[in-house]
Amino acid sequence: MGEAADALEEGDLSGALDRQAEALEAMREGMRRFDDAMDNK
């Protein structure tokens, strides 16, 4: 999410939104993997 903040500070709203969306998707994927790992214990 730091990259989103950097883009926003540079005035790149579109880039900031793209970076934010990518960060959120990475978090979702991490939570899915964590959930899968917990189910496989």
N, C-alpha and C positions, 0 to 999 in steps of 0.2 A: 504494500500500500504506500510505501515510501515513494515509489516511482510515480504513483498517481499524484501525490502531494507535490513532487518536483515539477511534474508537467503542469499542474495547476498554477504553481508559482511562476512558471514561465509563460503563463497566459494561454496554454494549450488545453482548452476545455475538452475538446474531442479526445485528445490523447489521454487526459486525466481520466475520463470516463472509461476509455478502453482499458487502461491499466487497472482501474478499480474493478472492472468486470472480470479481468483475468485473475486478480488477487482473490476475489470472492469465489470464482470457480475452483481455484487451487485449494482454497479452504474447504469447499464442499467435497472435493475429491479426497482430501486428506481425512475428512471425517468419515467418508464412505469406507476408506481403507482401514481406518481405525475400528469402525464398527465390524467390518469383515474379520479383522484380526481377533477381536473380542469374541465373535461368534464361533471362531475356529478353536478356541481354547478348550 
